[in-house]
Amino acid sequence: MKKYIFKCKLLSDIVLFANTATEGVQDTLDFIPGSNFLGIVAKNYNNFTDSYAVFHSGKVRFGDAHISKNGERSLKSPLGWFVPKDEELSKPYIFHSLDQEMKKKLIKEGKQLKQVRSGWFQKDGLILDIESDFAIKSAHDRDNRRSKDGMMYGYNSIKSGTEWMFVLNIESSIDQKDEELILSSLTGIKHLGKSRSAQYGLVEIEKINIEPSSLSTAELQQDKFLIVYAESRLAFFNDLGQPEMRPGAKHFNLPTGYILRWDKSQVKSQVFSPFNGKNNHHEADRICFNKGSVFVFEKVGSEDLEIEKIATGIGDYLNEGFGNVIVNPAFLKSDLSGFSDLILKKYNSREKNSINGAVAKHEESDNVIQEWISHQKHIAKMENDIYENVVKFVKSNKRRFSNITSSQWGQIRSIASVSDGIDSLIDKLFRVAQGNRSQDRSGSGFLEHGKSAEKWRECKD
């Protein structure tokens, strides 16, 4: 199976809801599901030689994008990590390594453990935070071309400027032309997530040349425990085609000599219904285990273990990024006291905004800091010139635009925020579609058809 690694840079904030509901308080995701990248490629669905093999067979797997730092993709904090309350996450306890004596000792010491349920980390122990923002938006009344009364929405978004990484797996049986079309469809400036027509969802995707590495090992803990960490969401079905929430060895492609120990495992599940934009309807509910879930199997037989059968993907919905696991990872191993072997340290994102970040190390002169100050002064002057020109334009042309409503300006601002450049903006505003029927003219730019064309006839020049 071929593996390609992509970097996804957020050019604007993005909104990713955990479900498809549009009202009420919505939980937001802290990763980009692989189904988003599948949807980007699916826009060319009819151009593929074998569309079924690409999108439905599981031979092409669009992985989830995780936040990255220094060219390394992070992982979700395992649910098997526990820390004492009121203490920072530095060296967590491994839940499945704690026996009854250790737990009694912790109680005597007055330590109450709590589960680590959020956060991202890298294999060297660096903890990454995902910066988010919150905004309140109003729904748009298309008939009256204004904000809809009583319809306000709150958006939790992931801030722009961050870099994310995801893996694309393609089996060798996929047609070469289809593979090339997948790669070309993914790269470039794209839109994903919710509210793409507003100010959200603009990203830039590029393929990077990094050799993929595996964190799975064949070494059992205490010579009998097999640890399976859910790198992505996991979905299983039973023999009757119903969702399976009590999976066994066969669901993990393990021999029958392995028994799942629920008393040592730590898992979390969710239910959501994805929306298929190509088919324009909701699909069947996804009932799955969340990222970071830890499954502990005990070996009771003598069968040999084949790591490849597990690490290459288990369960269903593999094409959407489900089914990726890490077997016996180092970050879930512990010492005799039950502590993790991994020492965690938090990444300070404020350091990148400090003055020191603009000064080169061992710089003997002040040239670098002077250039930085000069550049900041130039940016401030350029922004000031823009504001002055806008104010002058408004004063001299105020009467010409007296009939233009605030919602009209808001629509233009929305179009400008999702345009790739000035040429794209002009096309979306002033494009004239050929034809005599009103249906033909509906393909024109925003200012060239409908009520907008009447209001802007005297002032669109």
Backbone torsions as a table, in degrees:
resi	resn	phi	psi	omega
1	MET	NA	131.4	179.6
2	LYS	-83.3	141.5	179.2
3	LYS	-121.9	129.5	176.1
4	TYR	-121.6	138.1	179.6
5	ILE	-109.8	132.8	-178.2
6	PHE	-120.8	148.4	173.4
7	LYS	-109.4	132.7	-179.4
8	CYS	-119.4	110.9	-179.9
9	LYS	-100.8	130.7	-178.9
10	LEU	-81.6	114.9	177.1
11	LEU	-87.2	-16.5	173.9
12	SER	-146.0	171.2	174.5
13	ASP	-62.8	150.0	177.0
14	ILE	-126.8	148.3	-180.0
15	VAL	-115.5	121.9	-178.8
16	LEU	-129.5	102.7	179.9
17	PHE	-81.9	146.5	178.9
18	ALA	-73.6	-18.5	174.7
19	ASN	-140.4	-179.7	-173.2
20	THR	-100.8	9.4	177.4
21	ALA	-68.3	153.2	-177.9
22	THR	-114.7	-6.4	179.6
23	GLU	-121.3	156.8	180.0
24	GLY	82.9	-179.8	179.6
25	VAL	-74.3	128.2	-175.4
26	GLN	-112.0	132.8	171.8
27	ASP	-76.5	140.8	-179.4
28	THR	-111.7	151.4	-179.9
29	LEU	-84.9	151.3	174.8
30	ASP	-109.2	23.7	173.0
31	PHE	-149.3	167.1	179.8
32	ILE	-104.4	110.5	-177.7
33	PRO	-61.1	148.3	179.1
34	GLY	-62.8	-23.1	179.6
35	SER	-63.3	-25.7	176.8
36	ASN	-65.5	-41.3	179.4
37	PHE	-74.2	-33.2	173.8
38	LEU	-61.2	-40.5	179.4
39	GLY	-65.3	-35.0	177.6
40	ILE	-62.6	-44.9	-179.9
41	VAL	-70.7	-32.4	-176.6
42	ALA	-66.2	-11.9	175.4
43	LYS	-63.1	-23.4	176.8
44	ASN	-103.1	29.7	-173.0
45	TYR	-52.4	-45.1	-174.9
46	ASN	-77.4	-6.6	-178.5
47	ASN	-92.8	-3.8	-178.4
48	PHE	-86.8	147.9	177.7
49	THR	-66.0	-44.1	178.9
50	ASP	-131.4	85.9	-176.1
51	SER	-64.5	-34.1	-179.9
52	TYR	-63.0	-45.0	-179.4
53	ALA	-63.6	-35.9	-176.9
54	VAL	-73.8	-42.5	-169.5
55	PHE	-108.1	-17.6	-171.1
56	HIS	-125.5	-14.3	-173.2
57	SER	-88.9	-14.2	-175.1
58	GLY	83.4	4.1	178.3
59	LYS	-77.7	-20.5	173.8
60	VAL	-118.6	120.7	-173.5
61	ARG	-120.8	116.9	179.1
62	PHE	-92.7	107.1	-176.6
63	GLY	-74.6	161.3	175.8
64	ASP	-72.4	146.3	176.4
65	ALA	-92.3	126.4	176.2
66	HIS	-111.4	152.1	178.4
67	ILE	-61.4	143.4	-175.2
68	SER	-128.6	161.1	177.9
69	LYS	-149.6	130.7	179.9
70	ASN	56.1	39.1	176.4
71	GLY	72.9	19.5	179.1
72	GLU	-125.1	129.5	179.6
73	ARG	-77.8	134.7	-177.9
74	SER	-87.7	172.3	179.6
75	LEU	-127.8	153.3	177.4
76	LYS	-70.6	139.4	178.8
77	SER	-59.0	128.9	-177.5
78	PRO	-65.8	143.8	176.4
79	LEU	-71.4	-8.8	176.4
80	GLY	-83.5	-1.0	175.8
81	TRP	-87.6	132.1	177.1
82	PHE	-131.7	142.6	177.0
83	VAL	-132.4	150.9	175.4
84	PRO	-62.8	144.5	178.4
85	LYS	-60.2	146.8	179.1
86	ASP	68.0	15.1	175.4
87	GLU	-120.0	146.6	-180.0
88	GLU	-74.5	157.2	179.3
89	LEU	-79.9	102.8	178.9
90	SER	-128.1	-47.7	177.3
91	LYS	-140.3	90.5	-172.4
92	PRO	-74.7	159.8	169.9
93	TYR	-81.3	146.9	175.2
94	ILE	-97.3	117.0	-170.7
95	PHE	-59.3	-46.0	-174.6
96	HIS	-72.5	-9.4	178.0
97	SER	-93.0	-9.2	-177.9
98	LEU	-86.4	119.5	174.4
99	ASP	-93.9	-178.4	-175.7
100	GLN	-64.0	-36.3	179.8
101	GLU	-65.0	-42.2	178.6
102	MET	-63.7	-39.9	-179.5
103	LYS	-66.5	-39.8	177.3
104	LYS	-64.9	-37.3	178.5
105	LYS	-64.3	-41.1	179.0
106	LEU	-64.1	-38.3	178.9
107	ILE	-65.3	-41.4	178.3
108	LYS	-63.2	-33.5	179.1
109	GLU	-80.8	-1.1	178.3
110	GLY	76.9	22.2	-179.0
111	LYS	-100.3	122.8	176.4
112	GLN	-109.4	121.2	-174.7
113	LEU	-85.7	144.3	174.0
114	LYS	-126.8	151.5	-176.3
115	GLN	-81.0	140.8	174.2
116	VAL	-85.2	111.9	-172.8
117	ARG	-112.3	-0.8	-178.8
118	SER	-146.0	169.0	177.0
119	GLY	105.1	162.1	-178.6
120	TRP	-131.6	147.7	-177.4
121	PHE	-143.4	160.3	175.0
122	GLN	-109.9	165.4	-171.5
123	LYS	-63.6	-19.1	176.6
124	ASP	-87.8	1.9	176.9
125	GLY	97.9	1.9	-179.8
126	LEU	-75.1	124.3	179.8
127	ILE	-92.9	130.0	-179.0
128	LEU	-111.8	137.3	174.4
129	ASP	-102.5	145.8	176.9
130	ILE	-103.3	115.6	-179.0
131	GLU	-77.8	135.3	-178.4
132	SER	-128.6	167.0	179.6
133	ASP	-138.6	159.7	179.7
134	PHE	-130.8	134.5	178.9
135	ALA	-141.2	150.8	177.1
136	ILE	-108.8	127.5	-179.0
137	LYS	-124.0	155.6	176.4
138	SER	-108.9	148.9	177.3
139	ALA	-70.7	155.6	-176.4
140	HIS	-103.0	130.1	176.5
141	ASP	-89.3	104.0	-175.1
142	ARG	-67.8	-33.6	-177.7
143	ASP	-69.0	-45.7	-177.5
144	ASN	-96.7	-1.5	178.0
145	ARG	53.6	52.8	176.4
146	ARG	-156.3	179.1	178.3
147	SER	-67.0	140.7	-178.6
148	LYS	-81.1	131.6	-177.0
149	ASP	-64.3	135.0	173.9
150	GLY	70.9	13.3	-178.4
151	MET	-119.5	90.5	179.5
152	MET	-116.3	141.6	-178.3
153	TYR	-129.4	141.9	174.1
154	GLY	-103.7	131.4	-177.5
155	TYR	-116.1	119.0	167.6
156	ASN	-91.6	122.2	-175.2
157	SER	-127.0	154.1	173.7
158	ILE	-86.7	132.3	-173.2
159	LYS	-68.5	149.8	179.4
160	SER	-72.7	165.3	177.7
161	GLY	94.4	-16.9	-179.7
162	THR	-81.8	156.7	-179.4
163	GLU	-114.2	140.0	-176.9
164	TRP	-129.3	156.7	-179.9
165	MET	-133.1	143.7	174.7
166	PHE	-144.2	161.0	-175.8
167	VAL	-113.1	135.8	175.1
168	LEU	-111.6	121.4	178.7
169	ASN	-106.3	128.4	-179.9
170	ILE	-130.6	124.0	177.4
171	GLU	-72.7	152.8	-176.0
172	SER	-66.4	-18.1	-179.2
173	SER	-75.8	-11.2	178.9
174	ILE	-70.4	137.1	-179.5
175	ASP	-56.9	139.9	-176.7
176	GLN	-60.6	-40.5	179.0
177	LYS	-65.5	-37.9	176.9
178	ASP	-65.1	-39.2	178.5
179	GLU	-63.0	-43.6	179.1
180	GLU	-64.6	-37.2	178.7
181	LEU	-68.4	-35.7	176.9
182	ILE	-61.7	-48.1	-177.4
183	LEU	-64.9	-42.2	-179.2
184	SER	-70.7	-32.2	179.7
185	SER	-70.6	-28.3	-177.3
186	LEU	-80.0	-34.4	-172.3
187	THR	-83.4	151.0	179.5
188	GLY	112.3	-168.6	179.3
189	ILE	-86.6	123.7	-175.0
190	LYS	-131.9	170.4	174.8
191	HIS	-120.7	139.1	176.7
192	LEU	-150.9	165.5	179.5
193	GLY	85.3	-167.4	-179.8
194	LYS	-84.6	160.3	174.4
195	SER	53.9	43.7	179.1
196	ARG	-67.2	-25.4	180.0
197	SER	-80.1	-9.3	177.8
198	ALA	-96.8	-125.7	-175.0
199	GLN	-104.9	6.3	-171.8
200	TYR	-109.3	161.5	164.6
201	GLY	91.7	8.5	-179.0
202	LEU	-86.4	122.7	-178.9
203	VAL	-134.7	160.6	174.3
204	GLU	-122.7	123.5	-175.7
205	ILE	-113.5	133.0	176.9
206	GLU	-141.7	147.1	178.0
207	LYS	-82.9	134.3	-178.6
208	ILE	-118.9	151.3	-177.3
209	ASN	-95.1	84.3	176.2
210	ILE	-127.3	132.6	179.8
211	GLU	-74.5	118.6	-179.9
212	PRO	-65.8	140.1	-179.3
213	SER	-121.5	154.6	-179.8
214	SER	-110.7	138.2	178.3
215	LEU	-99.9	2.7	-178.9
216	SER	-79.4	144.8	177.0
217	THR	-134.9	159.9	179.8
218	ALA	-94.2	0.9	-175.8
219	GLU	-80.3	116.4	178.1
220	LEU	-76.2	146.9	176.4
221	GLN	-83.1	133.2	-176.0
222	GLN	56.3	25.6	178.2
223	ASP	62.0	13.6	-179.4
224	LYS	-148.4	-13.1	-177.1
225	PHE	-105.3	127.7	175.9
226	LEU	-104.4	123.8	-177.0
227	ILE	-105.2	126.9	177.9
228	VAL	-118.2	115.5	179.5
229	TYR	-99.9	129.1	-178.9
230	ALA	-82.0	100.6	177.2
231	GLU	-70.9	-30.8	177.0
232	SER	-128.3	-177.3	175.8
233	ARG	-71.5	149.0	-177.5
234	LEU	-123.5	132.1	178.3
235	ALA	-128.9	130.9	-178.9
236	PHE	-125.8	154.6	175.7
237	PHE	-129.7	149.5	177.2
238	ASN	-88.8	-174.1	-176.9
239	ASP	-67.1	-18.3	-180.0
240	LEU	-95.1	4.1	179.2
241	GLY	81.9	13.1	178.2
242	GLN	-97.3	149.7	177.7
243	PRO	-56.5	136.8	-177.1
244	GLU	-110.8	116.0	178.3
245	MET	-105.9	4.4	173.7
246	ARG	-125.6	64.1	-175.4
247	PRO	-67.3	158.1	177.0
248	GLY	-122.7	-164.9	-176.1
249	ALA	-61.1	-38.6	-176.3
250	LYS	-65.4	-30.9	179.0
251	HIS	-68.7	-23.7	179.0
252	PHE	-100.3	12.4	-178.8
253	ASN	59.9	34.5	-180.0
254	LEU	-102.7	155.4	174.2
255	PRO	-63.8	161.5	-178.5
256	THR	-67.1	-13.2	-179.9
257	GLY	-79.8	11.8	177.2
258	TYR	-117.4	131.6	-178.3
259	ILE	-116.7	132.1	179.2
260	LEU	-75.9	121.4	179.7
261	ARG	-95.4	97.8	-179.2
262	TRP	-67.4	-27.3	-178.9
263	ASP	-69.3	-19.4	178.4
264	LYS	-106.0	-12.5	-178.4
265	SER	-84.8	156.7	175.8
266	GLN	-135.5	111.1	-175.6
267	VAL	-132.3	161.2	176.1
268	LYS	-142.3	141.9	-175.9
269	SER	-124.2	166.4	177.2
270	GLN	-153.2	163.6	176.9
271	VAL	-130.5	130.8	175.7
272	PHE	-151.7	158.4	-179.3
273	SER	-118.3	108.8	-178.3
274	PRO	-74.4	151.0	177.6
275	PHE	-103.1	125.9	179.8
276	ASN	-93.8	107.0	-177.8
277	GLY	-68.1	-31.3	-179.9
278	LYS	-68.3	-41.5	179.3
279	ASN	-91.2	-9.5	177.9
280	ASN	58.8	46.5	174.7
281	HIS	-161.7	163.6	177.8
282	HIS	-77.9	144.5	177.1
283	GLU	-95.7	179.9	-178.8
284	ALA	-62.2	150.9	-179.9
285	ASP	-58.3	139.1	172.2
286	ARG	-96.8	113.4	176.4
287	ILE	-106.8	112.2	-167.3
288	CYS	-147.2	167.1	172.1
289	PHE	-90.4	141.8	-175.8
290	ASN	-77.8	164.2	171.7
291	LYS	-58.2	147.9	177.3
292	GLY	87.4	-8.4	177.9
293	SER	-63.9	144.9	-177.4
294	VAL	-122.4	119.9	178.4
295	PHE	-108.2	129.6	-178.6
296	VAL	-113.5	119.9	177.6
297	PHE	-108.0	140.1	175.5
298	GLU	-105.4	132.4	180.0
299	LYS	-84.4	119.6	179.1
300	VAL	-118.6	-10.0	178.7
301	GLY	-109.0	-170.0	-177.9
302	SER	-115.6	10.9	-178.0
303	GLU	-66.9	146.2	176.8
304	ASP	-75.3	145.7	-178.2
305	LEU	-97.6	130.1	175.3
306	GLU	-110.5	100.6	-175.9
307	ILE	-60.0	-35.0	-174.7
308	GLU	-60.3	-34.0	-178.3
309	LYS	-66.5	-25.0	-179.7
310	ILE	-93.6	-46.6	-172.6
311	ALA	-69.5	-19.7	-178.9
312	THR	-84.0	-1.2	176.7
313	GLY	125.9	133.1	-179.6
314	ILE	-131.9	158.1	176.5
315	GLY	79.5	-155.1	-175.1
316	ASP	-117.9	176.9	-178.3
317	TYR	58.6	36.5	-179.3
318	LEU	-63.5	-29.8	-178.7
319	ASN	-67.5	-20.5	-179.8
320	GLU	-96.1	7.8	178.8
321	GLY	99.0	1.2	178.0
322	PHE	-76.4	164.3	166.7
323	GLY	88.3	3.3	179.9
324	ASN	-88.0	128.8	-179.4
325	VAL	-134.1	162.7	173.0
326	ILE	-121.7	128.9	-175.2
327	VAL	-100.2	129.4	178.8
328	ASN	49.1	53.6	-178.6
329	PRO	-69.9	153.1	-178.3
330	ALA	-65.4	-31.0	-176.6
331	PHE	-75.1	-2.2	174.6
332	LEU	-113.9	18.8	172.6
333	LYS	-98.1	153.9	-175.2
334	SER	-136.5	165.9	173.7
335	ASP	-90.0	-170.5	-176.7
336	LEU	-66.5	-20.6	-179.8
337	SER	-89.7	-1.9	-179.7
338	GLY	91.2	0.2	178.4
339	PHE	-78.8	150.6	175.6
340	SER	-68.6	148.2	175.5
341	ASP	-74.1	-13.8	-176.5
342	LEU	-93.0	126.9	175.5
343	ILE	-95.3	123.4	-175.1
344	LEU	-96.4	144.9	176.0
345	LYS	-140.7	143.4	-174.3
346	LYS	-90.0	138.0	176.7
347	TYR	-82.8	128.0	-179.3
348	ASN	-93.1	102.7	-177.2
349	SER	-70.7	-16.9	-178.4
350	ARG	-72.5	-20.4	-178.7
351	GLU	-61.9	-32.4	-177.3
352	LYS	-70.5	-17.1	-179.7
353	ASN	-99.7	1.6	-176.5
354	SER	-80.3	162.4	178.0
355	ILE	-61.3	-34.5	-178.0
356	ASN	-60.0	-28.0	180.0
357	GLY	-68.2	-18.7	-179.5
358	ALA	-93.6	-8.4	-177.4
359	VAL	-107.3	127.0	179.5
360	ALA	-69.2	145.9	178.4
361	LYS	-68.6	145.0	178.4
362	HIS	61.1	28.0	177.2
363	GLU	-83.8	122.3	-174.6
364	GLU	-81.9	-29.2	-178.0
365	SER	-103.7	178.0	178.7
366	ASP	-99.7	17.9	-175.4
367	ASN	-61.8	-42.4	-175.9
368	VAL	-64.5	-46.8	-179.0
369	ILE	-66.9	-34.4	178.1
370	GLN	-67.5	-40.9	177.5
371	GLU	-64.5	-38.7	178.7
372	TRP	-63.8	-45.3	179.1
373	ILE	-63.6	-40.9	179.0
374	SER	-63.0	-39.5	178.8
375	HIS	-65.3	-42.3	178.0
376	GLN	-63.8	-37.4	177.9
377	LYS	-65.3	-40.1	178.8
378	HIS	-63.9	-42.4	178.5
379	ILE	-62.6	-43.2	179.6
380	ALA	-62.7	-41.3	179.8
381	LYS	-65.8	-41.9	-179.0
382	MET	-63.5	-43.1	177.8
383	GLU	-64.6	-39.6	179.0
384	ASN	-63.5	-40.4	178.0
385	ASP	-62.6	-39.9	179.2
386	ILE	-62.5	-47.0	-179.8
387	TYR	-61.9	-41.4	180.0
388	GLU	-62.8	-42.5	179.7
389	ASN	-65.6	-37.5	178.3
390	VAL	-65.1	-44.3	180.0
391	VAL	-61.6	-43.4	178.3
392	LYS	-61.9	-43.0	-179.2
393	PHE	-62.5	-42.5	-179.1
394	VAL	-64.0	-42.8	-178.4
395	LYS	-64.6	-41.5	-176.0
396	SER	-80.7	-18.0	-175.9
397	ASN	-121.9	15.6	-173.9
398	LYS	-59.9	-40.6	-177.6
399	ARG	-67.8	-35.6	-177.7
400	ARG	-65.0	-29.1	-176.3
401	PHE	-105.2	19.9	-175.6
402	SER	-65.7	-26.0	-178.9
403	ASN	-87.9	-5.5	-178.6
404	ILE	-84.0	124.1	-176.8
405	THR	-83.1	166.7	178.9
406	SER	-64.1	-34.6	180.0
407	SER	-66.5	-32.4	176.7
408	GLN	-64.4	-45.6	177.2
409	TRP	-63.9	-35.7	178.0
410	GLY	-64.0	-38.5	177.4
411	GLN	-63.9	-41.7	179.3
412	ILE	-65.8	-40.9	177.5
413	ARG	-61.0	-41.6	179.3
414	SER	-62.7	-42.3	178.9
415	ILE	-65.0	-40.2	-179.4
416	ALA	-65.1	-35.7	-175.2
417	SER	-70.4	-21.5	-179.4
418	VAL	-107.9	6.4	178.3
419	SER	-85.5	144.8	-178.1
420	ASP	-77.1	-18.9	-178.8
421	GLY	-179.6	-174.4	-175.6
422	ILE	-65.1	-37.2	179.9
423	ASP	-65.1	-41.2	178.3
424	SER	-65.0	-39.6	179.8
425	LEU	-64.4	-46.4	-179.7
426	ILE	-61.9	-38.7	179.6
427	ASP	-65.0	-42.3	-178.3
428	LYS	-70.8	-23.4	-179.5
429	LEU	-93.3	-41.8	-167.8
430	PHE	-117.0	6.5	179.8
431	ARG	-62.8	132.5	-179.2
432	VAL	-110.4	116.7	178.4
433	ALA	-82.6	142.5	-179.0
434	GLN	-84.7	142.9	177.7
435	GLY	140.4	161.4	-178.3
436	ASN	-100.4	-21.1	-177.7
437	ARG	-85.6	156.3	178.5
438	SER	-64.4	-30.7	177.9
439	GLN	-64.5	-34.7	178.8
440	ASP	-68.6	-40.4	-177.0
441	ARG	-72.8	-15.6	179.9
442	SER	-65.8	-16.7	177.3
443	GLY	-84.2	2.6	179.9
444	SER	-76.2	172.6	178.7
445	GLY	-67.4	170.8	-173.8
446	PHE	-58.3	-35.8	-176.0
447	LEU	-94.5	7.1	-175.2
448	GLU	-115.4	6.6	177.9
449	HIS	-153.3	160.8	177.1
450	GLY	71.4	-156.4	-179.1
451	LYS	-64.9	-29.5	-179.4
452	SER	-61.8	-40.1	-177.4
453	ALA	-61.8	-37.8	-179.8
454	GLU	-66.7	-43.5	-177.4
455	LYS	-71.0	-29.1	-173.3
456	TRP	-100.5	4.1	-174.8
457	ARG	-59.6	-37.9	-175.1
458	GLU	-89.6	-9.9	-172.6
459	CYS	-135.7	8.3	-176.5
460	LYS	-75.7	-14.5	178.1
461	ASP	-67.6	NA	NA
